[in-house]
Amino acid sequence: MQSSNIVLIVVALFFPPAAVAIMTGCSCDLLLNIVLTCLGYLPGEIHAFWLIYERIMAEERYGKGGYVYSGNGRYGPAHGTAPIPQPSYGATAF
């Protein structure tokens, strides 16, 4: 796990909208997280941690810097990069 993800987790513990703003910028996810945090602190934290989890999975899938945030908690490959192939076990790989 990279140190930037650890910093995001620490920021999300204290103020979830700040962590979401760092990851997504001014987006619908930030507005949603602000509303969730105002309704109850725990829903805002859950949303922030879900976005951090999705970012960590994108780093594993596309490599460091090989992904872009496409909105709605989704990450896609950066232009010109392909996903890192995952090992396949058994007779299902072609």
Secondary structure, DSSP 8 states (H G I E B T S, - for coil): --HHHHHHHHHHHH-HHHHHHHHH-SSHHHHHHHHHHHH-HHHHHHHHHHHHHHHHHHHHHH-TT-EEEEETTEEEE-TT---------SS---
